[in-house]
């Protein structure tokens, strides 16, 4: 009986681990949305324009430019991200992906 409990206990996320995974997913989503909206095209960083992708601080970029994107386009982008979410994605990742891009700022 103890073996079953310890086996199940090892699968559960600690609150600290949940928060770490949630924050990591939010950071990845910020960069993904910056790329999806093509913010790199008008970025002040030469590196972003050269790589044709967000290579700087995606949080700052998203905060600066998200108001240029209509709510409808943000919703469609979120739907695209939700459809691309793998079935085996964990709870922290799924929770982060439910936010609209503007809420990740």
Steps between C-alpha positions, in 0.01 A plus 500: 500500500783743582659433162180607323475820703861598440467419127196731470660766718801522268269580207337797673641845442617705791368857503849635430548266202154590364583873517838445334346305211215753467744793484721319249199436277393865526848611390491261204151621406607866508771422246263286291239777485764760409603274213142421403409869480823578313620762748858423393438681169504843668722414797779738598732203553691410184535143628121449494467630145796291384367178656140585403392405849486655844850479647479766769280545805165366376319630809602858428423465131158350563415768759603776261316374193201291613262796477563507124340156468121482506328283756359284218848425364625429853211255545580322172868476594403351838277245324791407274725448803232294677459274195877447489511397867601134527256265671762405759571863602490549875268718705742796533551515125130468421410769752754744356377438145145597596602864544455748217828652381424835668465329838855363482648847538 
